[in-house]
Amino acid sequence: MPRPFQAPYPWVPALEAELLGEARPIWERLLDDLAGARREILFENYLWREGRAAEAVLDALETAAAQGARVRVLLDAAGAWALSMRSRRRLESLGEFRRYHPMDLEGLLGRLRDRLLVRTHRRIVVVDGKACWTGGLPVHDDWWWEHPLPHRELMVRMQGPIVAQFSDAFERLWRDAETPPPTPLAPMPPPAARAVPHDRKRRHYLRSLLHALHACRERAWFATPYFAPPRRLLSAMKRARRRGVEVRLLLAGPRRHDHPSVWRAGRRHYGDLLGEGVRIWEFQRGFEHAKAALFDDDAFVGTPNLDHLSFDSNHEIAAEVRGAGLPDALETWFHGEFADSREITLAAWRARPLHDRFLERFFGVFDPAF
């Protein structure tokens, strides 16, 4: 008898899961939620840069605080290294503000490796215990809706019992406590949802992807801006394809990619995957930063990339939703992104220039750092 799948959070009924994939609707809905809070806001993010987006978030948080909401903000110290003193004072005046793993004297004298390498890459927003958000959106003007070509993003807004799971995940990192221990995951008919946390000790998201790849029968679609997957995930994709599963990858293209070396390194996997029948698209209309996966009727949206940093170092989180309209919405989103992408064929791949082959191999040497 197969061993039951284990995870830290159980399946719970999925009451509502709304997918947002355009900059303006994302920001307008998120800022409305923040400014409308009356009781509590939990706000966690990896990347913070000064600008219009940061000012809008600060204004919304201040509105909530003035209405009596308890505001707690957790930013990663590395991702928010450029936080201005003015913004820091505004955040501190809201209520409670912390930086995760700051590189201060105490950190240098303590767990140096953790302070340097272990970051919170998560994006969590919980409003009044009633609604929660996750996805890849940073507080950065490159994602702001008034930018001429904002980076592409994907966020999910949820209500129902899953909100308590995202609240618990935030609380545990706030207290520097570990992820809940895994327990057997009892099945639940859709619509159902659960939070999937991930850290270097308990790699639940990677295990969930591998489990879903093994179980799916029709499709396995992935979206990620950074593609440096571990060998076992690549092998699982190939095995799924041999079973007749349609495996698709939506990856970032060269336009406005913020880490061209990572893009080059990830492309060295294309030949093996294309040879197995995996279909690969590179997004052409700007920078594709969404992180999602769709297995038959099982949808994942969250913060992990398909790379070593997400799987081996960072704190990450995703929502896994079956039903509640999310798989259908995610399928529609994928088709829209494919339409603005270029499919890489095996023939075109084999005919690529020699300098591209050299750069792929060269940057591939640094794969474990990505």
C-alpha positions, -999 to 999 in steps of 0.1 A, spaced: 0 0 0 15 34 -9 26 57 19 0 85 24 11 119 13 21 141 42 19 179 46 18 205 74 -16 219 66 -48 198 58 -72 202 30 -100 226 39 -131 238 20 -123 264 -7 -149 291 -5 -134 316 -29 -103 318 -49 -99 348 -73 -70 349 -98 -56 382 -108 -30 385 -136 -30 422 -147 -11 449 -129 -38 475 -124 -65 451 -110 -39 435 -87 -28 467 -72 -63 483 -70 -78 452 -53 -49 447 -29 -47 484 -18 -85 484 -13 -82 454 10 -53 469 30 -70 503 34 -103 487 44 -89 466 73 -104 473 106 -89 446 129 -55 433 116 -31 432 87 -3 407 83 20 418 55 51 398 44 72 405 13 107 398 0 113 428 -22 108 464 -13 120 494 -34 112 531 -28 88 545 -53 51 548 -62 43 513 -52 59 516 -18 42 550 -12 8 534 -21 13 505 3 24 528 31 -6 550 26 -30 521 27 -14 506 58 -16 540 75 -53 542 67 -58 508 82 -39 517 113 -59 549 117 -90 528 117 -78 507 146 -62 478 127 -31 461 142 -5 462 115 24 438 114 50 440 85 78 415 79 102 423 51 133 403 42 164 423 51 182 414 18 152 421 -4 145 454 14 182 465 18 173 498 1 146 507 25 149 544 33 150 557 69 118 576 61 99 545 51 113 525 80 100 552 104 66 551 88 65 513 90 76 514 127 49 540 135 22 517 121 26 492 149 51 463 145 78 461 119 106 435 115 133 426 90 140 390 85 176 380 91 192 414 91 229 415 87 236 433 119 264 425 144 243 400 163 236 382 130 273 381 120 283 367 154 255 341 153 242 318 126 262 334 97 251 309 70 215 313 78 217 350 80 234 351 45 215 324 26 181 318 42 157 345 31 119 349 32 109 350 -4 72 348 5 44 372 -2 17 369 23 -11 394 30 -39 386 55 -66 411 61 -89 409 92 -86 371 92 -111 371 63 -90 373 31 -55 363 22 -32 369 -8 -2 352 -22 18 352 -54 49 368 -67 41 405 -64 69 427 -49 67 463 -37 86 477 -67 77 502 -94 87 477 -122 54 459 -112 34 491 -107 4 495 -130 15 529 -143 48 516 -155 49 516 -194 54 479 -195 49 464 -160 64 430 -152 39 402 -156 26 388 -123 0 364 -109 -17 367 -75 -45 348 -59 -69 362 -33 -87 337 -11 -114 335 15 -125 307 38 -106 284 62 -73 286 42 -69 322 56 -61 307 90 -33 286 74 -17 316 59 -20 335 92 -3 306 110 25 305 84 31 342 90 30 339 128 55 311 128 81 330 108 73 361 128 82 341 160 111 323 142 93 290 148 94 260 125 68 249 100 42 226 115 53 189 114 39 169 85 9 147 91 -10 123 67 -31 144 43 -66 131 42 -83 136 8 -112 160 4 -134 164 -26 -132 197 -44 -136 226 -39 -107 223 -15 -75 242 -7 -45 242 15 -14 263 21 19 247 10 49 262 29 84 254 20 118 258 36 152 241 34 144 217 62 109 206 51 106 209 13 69 205 11 64 225 -21 89 204 -41 74 172 -27 39 185 -37 50 192 -72 65 157 -75 34 141 -61 12 160 -85 34 151 -115 31 114 -105 -6 116 -101 -17 137 -131 -30 120 -162 -36 147 -187 -16 179 -182 12 194 -162 18 231 -170 44 253 -152 51 290 -152 83 303 -137 107 332 -144 138 314 -131 143 278 -144 171 259 -127 152 228 -114 167 199 -95 173 167 -115 145 148 -98 120 174 -110 133 173 -145 132 135 -144 96 136 -132 86 159 -161 101 134 -185 84 104 -169 51 122 -170 56 130 -207 63 93 -214 30 84 -198 13 107 -223 9 137 -200 10 171 -218 39 189 -202 42 226 -209 66 253 -196 59 290 -197 93 307 -191 106 342 -192 121 354 -224 151 377 -229 131 409 -228 137 429 -196 148 397 -177 164 409 -145 190 381 -144 201 373 -179 227 348 -166 200 327 -150 180 328 -182 210 315 -201 217 288 -176 182 275 -176 180 272 -214 206 244 -214 178 220 -202 157 227 -233 172 201 -256 165 171 -233 130 183 -225 121 191 -261 134 157 -271 109 141 -247 81 161 -262 78 188 -235 66 220 -250 84 253 -241 73 289 -245 93 320 -238 73 351 -230 79 380 -253 58 409 -240 81 421 -211 92 400 -182 71 371 -171 75 368 -132 45 346 -124 49 313 -105 22 287 -110 15 251 -119 -16 233 -132 -20 196 -130 -53 183 -145 -77 201 -121 -51 209 -94 -38 245 -93 -8 260 -75 -1 297 -73 25 312 -50 61 324 -45 85 295 -53 105 296 -85 117 264 -101 153 270 -89 178 260 -63 173 291 -42 136 284 -38 140 247 -31 172 247 -11 174 280 8 144 303 9 112 303 29 84 300 3 46 295 2 19 286 -23 -18 280 -24 -30 246 -38 -66 248 -49 -88 221 -64 -120 236 -78 -135 269 -67 -130 280 -103 -92 284 -99 -80 257 -122 -103 270 -150 -91 305 -144 -55 294 -144 -59 275 -177 -74 307 -193 -45 327 -179 -19 303 -193 -35 304 -228 -34 342 -227 3 341 -218 11 315 -245 -4 338 -271 22 365 -261 50 340 -261 73 322 -287 72 285 -287 107 269 -289 107 240 -313 132 212 -313 143 221 -349 148 257 -340 167 247 -308 191 225 -327 198 254 -351 206 280 -325 239 299 -329 272 287 -314 276 317 -291 242 308 -275 254 273 -268 286 286 -253 268 310 -229 243 283 -218 272 260 -209 292 287 -193 264 300 -170 253 265 -164 284 259 -143 269 283 -117 236 265 -117 237 256 -79 239 294 -71 206 301 -89 
